[in-house]
Amino acid sequence: MYEKDGEKYFIVDSHSHFWDASRENWKPGREEYAKGWIDCFYGYHQLGPPETHWDYERYLKVDEADFVRDMFTEGYVDVAIFQSTYLKDWYTTGFNTLERNSSMVEKYPERLIVNGRWDPRDGEAGLEKLEAEAEAYKLKGVKLYTAEWQDGSRGWKLTDPMSYRYLEKCQELGIVNQHVHKGPTIWPLNKDAFDMSDVDQVATDFQGLNFIVEHVGLPRIEDFAFMAVQEPNVYAGLSVVIGGLMHARPKFFAKVMGELLFWVGEDRMTYGGDYHIWTPKWQIEGFVDWQMPDEEAFSDYPRLSTAAKKKILGLNAARLYGLDVPAECRLPESQIDVVEQPGEQLVAGS
């Protein structure tokens, strides 16, 4: 829990990892891609404050003690959600798998949630595996990586016919939270494979699911905002937005936050620290202190209230995952907005 100026914040980090990018895990014959991937992550790491930078060797793979210290002891996080990312084309045992993440959940069940994944290219066998994992791990969410390489294929779309089979299965199993990576690419993945146009269609067709667009489609922020405003089950996942922009690109950060607040609203934004690309402590402290600039260029954007920051830093994700929020961190009923239908927030007087 984080406390500032008498206000208590329940922190849910909805986008975290416990990856293994060690040299020993680089797949023989694919070392170029395994190294290139983590090198790109390490480049993003440099966008945080200089005093938070790690040396490269430590960055390749953290241990349990690192994670607990960075997230819970120093990082204020009350609950973290692991987003599983496999990348078995490049990493022998996978980069950040459900199995590796779940080993931590077993030790800290009150503090950690693990999400699974699915890939339509896995076909019928993948559907059976998803069902088994949903039962074994009580899955409430999945991480979807539409640009992941697999057996010569360099990506897939949510609108693919087999994807619909998986989305139907998720509805059946109660895996309601679909975290979709639609944002900055990581070498050697193709940027166009992260195009978010497929989210628009499936959000309409699967209104019983929530589509949390991680990284809000950066750099295509306007595309995301104009799509999300009409789809009430689309959420803005702020991983990379805060970690990658708040310190290094403060004016662009203000623009991105302004567009999201104007079009999407504070009730559909979730904090994600993207550990261990960055650590959460400086992000949470900085975001609580942050205010929209007073410059004329930002004058038509909404301002963030303390209540809005509490929603974004934890209460919104707690609602999506059915988490129990301590009484001292909850908002009064008068500050909890009624969820609007598409377009209602654009109608004067609604």
TAMO-V265121 format. One record per pair of residues at least 6 apart in sequence whose C-alpha atoms are under 6 Angstrom apart, sorted by sequence separation. I is the first residue (numbers start at 0). J is the second residue. If there is no record, write none. Layout:
BEGIN
[[I | J] [I | J]]
END
This chain:
BEGIN
[[1 | 7] [70 | 76] [87 | 93] [184 | 190] [227 | 233] [1 | 8] [86 | 93] [104 | 111] [147 | 154] [216 | 223] [245 | 252] [272 | 279] [0 | 8] [25 | 33] [85 | 93] [86 | 94] [146 | 154] [244 | 252] [0 | 9] [85 | 94] [145 | 154] [85 | 95] [145 | 155] [84 | 95] [85 | 96] [83 | 95] [84 | 96] [181 | 193] [83 | 96] [83 | 97] [181 | 195] [97 | 115] [215 | 235] [215 | 236] [211 | 233] [214 | 236] [209 | 232] [210 | 233] [211 | 234] [212 | 235] [213 | 236] [214 | 237] [211 | 235] [212 | 236] [214 | 238] [116 | 141] [211 | 236] [214 | 239] [114 | 140] [115 | 141] [116 | 142] [114 | 141] [116 | 143] [80 | 111] [78 | 110] [79 | 111] [80 | 112] [81 | 113] [82 | 114] [83 | 115] [177 | 209] [178 | 210] [181 | 213] [182 | 214] [236 | 268] [237 | 269] [78 | 111] [80 | 113] [81 | 114] [175 | 208] [176 | 209] [177 | 210] [178 | 211] [179 | 212] [180 | 213] [234 | 267] [235 | 268] [236 | 269] [237 | 270] [238 | 271] [140 | 174] [175 | 209] [178 | 212] [179 | 213] [182 | 216] [183 | 217] [228 | 262] [234 | 268] [237 | 271] [238 | 272] [139 | 174] [143 | 178] [181 | 216] [182 | 217] [228 | 263] [238 | 273] [140 | 176] [141 | 177] [142 | 178] [143 | 179] [144 | 180] [140 | 177] [141 | 178] [142 | 179] [21 | 59] [154 | 192] [224 | 262] [20 | 59] [21 | 60] [158 | 197] [20 | 60] [157 | 197] [19 | 60] [270 | 311] [119 | 161] [265 | 307] [269 | 311] [270 | 312] [119 | 162] [257 | 300] [268 | 311] [146 | 192] [269 | 316] [33 | 89] [29 | 89] [82 | 142] [26 | 89] [26 | 90] [15 | 80] [16 | 81] [25 | 90] [26 | 91] [10 | 76] [11 | 77] [13 | 79] [14 | 80] [15 | 81] [24 | 90] [10 | 77] [11 | 78] [12 | 79] [13 | 80] [24 | 91] [11 | 79] [14 | 82] [1 | 75] [0 | 75] [19 | 94] [18 | 94] [0 | 77] [18 | 95] [231 | 341] [229 | 341] [229 | 342] [36 | 186] [46 | 243] [46 | 247] [74 | 279] [74 | 280] [44 | 276] [44 | 277] [14 | 271] [12 | 270] [13 | 271] [15 | 273] [16 | 274] [12 | 271] [14 | 273] [15 | 274] [8 | 309] [10 | 312] [11 | 313] [10 | 313] [9 | 313] [9 | 328] [8 | 328] [7 | 328]]
END
